[in-house]
Amino acid sequence: MRIHDLDPAERPRERFLSVGPAALSSAELLAIILKTGTPQHNILDTCRELMSLHGLEKLALLSLRELQEIRGIGPAKAMQIKALFELHNRLHQRRNTNMKIRAARDVYEFMQGRVPDPLREHLFVLLLNTKNQILRHEQVSVGTLNASLIHPREVFKPAIRESCHAIIVVHNHPSGDVEPSNADKQVTTILQEAGKLLQIELLDHVIIGNDAYFSFREQSLLY
């Protein structure tokens, strides 16, 4: 069934105008952006299939090739979807430009939506100026945190390049449990000693999980 064959009260554009964007489902909003479907599948059904298979969060992580595996999504529509999420990421990052870090809670809030795949462990470094404002953040590694795999060179390279004053290391625990492992503690000690040599302070190491975080600084594990 084509979009135009639907009852006007069920068409995404008409619903957008009558009840506003907040009342629309993610599938309806995406259908408005992608506009048209194929002779076999209207765009609303295609978007519903996308959301049913992947959900909004996983949809943002799909590659162009993976998006095109969905019926009705060709190269052009796949690029539209990728461009949509890229714009969202840029807006989110711009809103946090020069955000000042006062506590680990600020780090936790800054990192919301910035972990590409919550099912894998990612290590990030936040670069700070003398006012503890975030200059930028970079992903350092993906995978289990291990002192034999994480070299201080990779962590401090962007800090040296940007001539920043201090750094905060952040990584996520896919399990949701934010208690630090022995490997987490070992990595933190190594990075703290490296920071002293480079005169770039390791201000904190924050572990983030499901609605929780752990701060090495606030738990007096950094000295």
ABEGO torsion letter per residue (X at the ends): XBAAABBAAABAAAAAAAAEAAABBAAAAAAAAAGBBBAABBAAAAAAAAAAAAEAAAAAABBAAAAAABBGBBAAAAAAAAAAAAAAAAAAAAAABGBBBABAAAAAAAABGABABAABBBBBBBBBBAAGBBABBBBABBEBBBAAABBAAAAAAAAAAAGBABBBBBBBBAAGBABBBAAAAAAAAAAAAAAAAAGBBBABBBBBBBGBBBBAAAAGABX
